[in-house]
Amino acid sequence: MFGVIRKTVPALAAGLLGGVLAAVAVAQFYQPAQPHLAVIDLRQLVDARKNRLLLEEHDLDKAGRELKAYIEKLQQAIERRAASGEVILVMGAVVAGGRDITSEVKRALEKD
């Protein structure tokens, strides 16, 4: 009887260890990817455009329309980046981490 136990316990231990290792390997393989965090300073972009319009445009109604159009283009640019998988955070909401994409979005808007 003790002979059976001596053979069974190591076999059970080996099976258990193999099962745990397999579970860890599967969990690593199927673990969802971490989101790519990006940070944007909306205030910087909007204030820079607003200040430029106020200096260049003497018609305040026209400046307001142009600023509104700029904000809509800004929203579209952010939506495109979010659709590609980035999680976009506003600068004031970020404690730490995340890549600052403010200048990238600004360059993209200037091309349009």
Summary of the structure (lengths in Angstrom):
residues: 112
radius of gyration: 27.9
end to end distance: 82.5
largest distance: 99.7
contacts: 249
relative contact order: 0.15
helix: 72%
strand: 11%
